[in-house]
């Protein structure tokens, strides 16, 4: 299997973490989406990472890739197969993914020439991101000492990535539970091996 990635991508990082946690034999292929790397174009027509090449075809979209790795890998499930616990984990994962989406939109807007940037959109995405972080701070699923799941992985990836890409936001202020979650998760080998600033 080949997983097309960029090291700073939080979406690729989620997949890399799950692959490591599940013992999946994945070859990482570092690509440049902005240069329309032909290897990535062949795998994903919209030229985005991550993209996972499997024997049965290519999977795109990090939640889909993570669920596939979880289902086919070894060890405890990171996404419960069914029941209320599945939906609890999915809610947390979806909320953290929404925060990543707001953060990525903010990055892309800030990369535009200053005279082309939209102050109103930047403000909206920043407000939305902060609301996501506040909601995560209050979520019981981020408490330290809980077993690893896709919701916790995604929340941990989000806060580390926000600190990496948006140091001006001071995400950790008044969010001690997220700070504790980050410290707990970043100590895991799978997180340590996939840091966005590596």
N, C-alpha and C positions, 0 to 999 in steps of 0.2 A: 504494500500500500504506500502511496505517496500523498503527503499532506503539503499542499502549497501554502506558504506562510510569508508574512513579513514579521520580523521580531517585535516591532512596536505594536502590532495589531492586537487589541484586546480580544477580538473575536477568534483570531488564530491562537492566542494564548489559552483561551478556554479549552480549545480542542487539544492543544499540546498537553495541558494539565490532565485532561481526561485520559488521553492516550497513555501517559505515564502512570497514572493511578490504576488503569485497567490492564497494564502490561501489554499493550498493543504494539506489534512490530510495525512501526510507522517510520518511513523515510521522510524526513522533512526536506522540502525543496524551497529554498529562499528565492523569492521572485520580486520583481518590481512592477506593481500594477500600473503605476503612472507611466511607465515606459512600454506598456502593453507587451510584457514579456510573452513571447510566443508559446511557452509551455503553459502559462496561465490562461492565455486566450484559448488554447486547445482544450483545457479542462473546464473553463467557466466562461461562457460567452459575454458576461458582463464584466469580466476581468477584475473580480474581487476575490480577496482571500477571506477565509480559508476555502479551499477546495480539496476534497479527499477523493483520490482515485482508488477504487476498490475493484475486485475481480468482476463485480456485477455492474460497474458503471461509476460515474462521478457523482458525489454528493456535495452540495453547496449549502450554505446557511449554517451557522455554528450550532444552533440548537438541534438541527437534524443530524449533523455530523457527530455531535456529542452523544445524542441518543443512540446512534448506530454503534459508536465505540463502546458505550456502556452496555448495550445488549450483546455485543459479540466478544467483549473482553472478559477477563477473569475477575473474581472478587465480588465484594458486595455491590449491589446496584446503587448508582448515584441518583437515578431517577426511578422511584418506585413504579412497579408495573401497573398498578391500579389502586383504586380506593381513595379515601380522603387525603392520605399522605402524599400521593402523587400530585394532587391538585394544590396542596400546600407548597410543595417544592416548586411546582410550575409557576405559581403566583409569584414567588420570590424571584425565581429566575427571570420571569417576564418583566418584573419591575426593574431589576438590575439591568436587563438588556435595554429597557427604555432609557435608563440613565446613560448607557453607552451610546445610544443613538443620539441623544441630545449633545453629549460631549463630542462625538464625531462631527456633527453638524457645526458645532462651535469651532472646531479645528479647521474645517474646510472654509468656513466664512473668514476666519482670521488669516488664512493663507491667500485670500484674494487681495489685490492691491487696495490700499487703504481707501482710496476714493470710490471703490466699488462695494465696500462693505455696507451691510445694513445694520445700523445700530439697533433698530427695533427687533430684528430677528435675533441678533446676539443677546439682547436683553431677555427675550422670550426663552431661548434655549438655556440660558444661564439660570433663569428662574425655575424652569422645568427641572433641570438637573438638580438644583438645590432642593426642590420639593421631593424628588426621588430619594435623595440622600437622607432627608428628614424622615420619610416614610420607612426607609430601610432601617434607620436608627431605632425606630419604634417596633420593628417586626420581631416577634419572639424567635423566629428562625435563625437570627444571627447571633444568638447567645453563644458564648464560648463553651467549649467542652462537648458540643453536640457532634454527632457523626457527620461525616462529609457527605454533601449532596450537591446537586447541580445548582440549587438556589444559592447556597453558601459559596460555592466556587465562583459563580457569576458576580455576586456581591463583592467578594474579595478582589476579583480581577478589576471590577469597576473602580474601587477606591484607590488601588495602586495606580491604575492608569490615569485617573483624574489628577492624582498628585504628580504624575510624570508629565502629562500633556497640559495641565491647567494649574500650575503652581500658584497662580494668582488667586485661586478660588478659596484657599484655606479650608478645604473640605473637612478637615479633622476638628475644627473649632466646634465645640459643643456637641460632638458626636463620639463620646467615649466608647460606646458599644461597638461602633464600626472600627474605631482605632484598635480595640481589643481583638476583633475578628481578623483584621488585617495582620496584626502581630502573630496571631495563632496560625493563620494559613500560610503566611510568607515563610514560616519556619519549616514547612513541609518541603521535602526534596523536590516534588513536582512543581511547586511554586518557585522555589529558589532557582531551579534550572531554566525557568522561562521568563525571567524578569524582562520588562520591556526596555530597560536601559542597558541590557547586557550586550 
